[in-house]
Amino acid sequence: MKKGALATGALALGLGSAGSASAQGANVLVYTYDYHPNVQFRVVNALEQSTTVRLLQRAGGGNVPEISQPDDYNAYIIRYQLGAGLQGSQGQITTFVFGRDLSLSSGDTRRFSGDASVFSSTLNLLSTSVQGGGS
């Protein structure tokens, strides 16, 4: 099963409460196919720890070499705020951001930096940083 399909299921099952500290400049992980640098996104909610751990492991279970302690990570559901589409509505992409000591609040807006590198080819994750997103 692709991680994207698992991630979609996590939206329905794994919502938790969000933190409140700033994540300006924090090092984070994002799926390669959901990385859109310099595009504003809004934090929707936090994922439960058990869901975060499952998303940061191999599809059949077990850790990848890059992440020996997936429970050290926090994860958040984010939604990109894309330009106006038909009838003035905005298109949206929903995905996840992961980070150690990452603490975001629902409603926060941020952007990923334009500088990213492959973190885990097995999990299809990039490493990048979070910047302020403006209003």
N, C-alpha and C positions, 0 to 999 in steps of 0.2 A: 504494500500500500504506500502510495506517495505521501510524503510528509504534509503536502498541501491539503490532501483529503483529510488526514488526521487533524490538521490544524483547523479545518472548517468545523469538524465535529467538536473540537475543543471550545469553539465559540458558544455552542449550546450547553456544554457541560461544565466548563471550567472557570467560570467567572468568580473573582474574589474581590476584595476591597483594594483600593489603590493607596499608595503612599503619598507623602506630601513634600518631600525634599526636592530641591532642584537637581536636574541631571545635566546641566550645562557642561559641555565638553566631555561628558562621560563616554568611555569606550563601550560599545554595544555590538551585538550580533543581530543580523537580519538575513532572511532568506535571499539568495542571489536574485531570484526572479521577482522579488518584491522590493528590491533596492532602487529607489528613485531619489538620487541626490538633489539637494536644494529644493525639494518640493515639500511644502508645509504639510504636516500631519497633526492630527488631534488624538490624544490619548482617550480611549473609550473606557477601559477598565483594566484591572490587573487579572492575571490568570492565577488559579490556585496552584500551590507548589507541586502537587502530584501531577498536574497536567504539564507544567513546565518541565519537570523531570522526564516525563514520557516523550515530549517533543525534542529533548536534547539527547535522546538515546537512539541507538539503531532501531530500525523498523521492527525487528523481532525481539527487541530488548537488548540490554548490554550497552556499556559505555563505548564511546569513540576515544581514541588516544588523546585528542585535544581537550576533552572535557572529562576529567576523572571524577569530579564531584558535581553532577548536574544540579544537586540541591543547593549549591552555592549561588545559583542564578535566580533572578526575578524575571518575570515576563509580563508584558503588557500588550493588550490588543490596541492597535493603532489604525487610524483611518486617514488615508491621504486626502487632502482637500484639493481636487483637481479643478481646472478651469471650467468655465460655463459650457454646458452642452446644449442639447435641444431644449427649447422653451425656458432658457435661463437656469436650468438645474445644473448642479455640479455632479461630475462623475466621481466615484469613490472607489478606492481599493482598500480592502481591509486585510491586515496581516499582523505580525507579531514582532516585537523587539525584545531582546534578551540582554541582560547585563548583570554582572556581579556588583553588588552594592548599588544597583540602580533603583531609584525611587522616584516615581512619577505620580501625578495626580490626575484623576479623570478631568478632562477638559483642557489640560496643558497642551500647548502647541509647540512643536519643535520641527527641526529639519535634520536630515542626515547630511554629513559633510560630503564633499565631492571626492574625498580620498578614502578608498576602501581596498582591502586585500582579502584573499581567500583565507578563511579561518579553518573550515572543515569541508573538504570535498565530499565526504561521506554524507554529511547532513545538509550539504548545499548552503552553507552559511558564510557570509562575509563579515569581516570586522571593520567597523567604521566608528565615527564619533557623532554625538548628538549636539546640535547647535540650537540656540534660541530660534523660535519660529515666528516671532512677531505676533501681531493680533489677527 
